[in-house]
């Protein structure tokens, strides 16, 4: 089974500004590799006026469309 590390970065630019979200999907070969990548993932941006919040999770890669979607 293949996994995907989903990383959601919320970027806070300044007071009164709406936060921006960025989503990254990083394919992994195994659950162990996904967990290791999740623990090692860092987002270091050297801008003092930006603040980041990072959320991440490992999910199974879906290779077939969900049953609820008929084409």
C-alpha positions as CSV (number, residue, x, y, z in Angstrom):
1,X,0.0,0.0,0.0
2,X,1.2,3.5,-0.8
3,X,0.7,6.5,1.5
4,X,0.5,10.2,1.1
5,X,1.9,12.7,3.6
6,X,-0.6,15.6,3.6
7,X,0.9,18.8,5.0
8,X,-1.3,21.9,5.5
9,X,0.7,25.1,6.3
10,X,-1.3,28.0,7.5
11,X,0.5,31.3,7.0
12,X,-0.2,34.3,9.2
13,X,1.0,37.5,7.5
14,X,0.0,40.2,9.8
15,X,-2.6,41.7,12.1
16,X,-6.0,41.8,10.5
17,X,-5.0,39.8,7.5
18,X,-6.8,36.6,6.6
19,X,-4.5,33.6,7.1
20,X,-3.5,31.8,3.9
21,X,-3.4,28.0,3.6
22,X,-1.2,25.9,1.4
23,X,-1.6,22.1,1.0
24,X,1.2,19.8,-0.1
25,X,0.8,16.1,-0.9
26,X,4.0,14.1,-0.7
27,X,3.8,10.4,-1.9
28,X,5.5,7.8,0.3
29,X,6.2,4.1,-0.3
30,X,5.2,2.8,3.1
31,X,3.5,3.8,6.4
32,X,6.8,3.8,8.2
33,X,8.4,6.1,5.5
34,X,5.3,8.4,5.8
35,X,5.6,8.6,9.6
36,X,9.3,9.3,9.4
37,X,8.8,12.1,6.8
38,X,6.0,13.6,9.0
39,X,8.4,13.7,12.0
40,X,11.2,15.2,9.9
41,X,9.2,17.7,8.0
42,X,10.2,21.3,8.8
43,X,9.3,24.6,7.1
44,X,11.9,27.2,7.9
45,X,11.3,30.6,6.3
46,X,13.5,33.4,7.5
47,X,10.9,36.1,7.5
48,X,10.3,37.6,10.9
49,X,6.9,39.0,10.0
50,X,5.5,35.6,9.0
51,X,4.1,32.9,11.3
52,X,3.4,29.3,10.3
53,X,1.3,26.6,11.7
54,X,1.9,23.1,10.3
55,X,-0.5,20.2,10.4
56,X,0.3,16.9,8.8
57,X,-1.2,13.4,8.5
58,X,-0.5,10.1,6.6
59,X,-3.3,8.7,4.5
60,X,-3.6,5.7,2.2
61,X,-3.3,6.7,-1.4
62,X,-6.6,6.1,-3.2
63,X,-6.0,4.6,-6.6
64,X,-9.7,4.0,-7.4
65,X,-12.5,6.5,-7.3
66,X,-14.8,6.3,-4.2
67,X,-17.8,4.1,-4.6
68,X,-20.1,7.1,-4.2
69,X,-18.8,8.7,-7.4
70,X,-20.0,7.1,-10.5
71,X,-18.6,8.0,-13.9
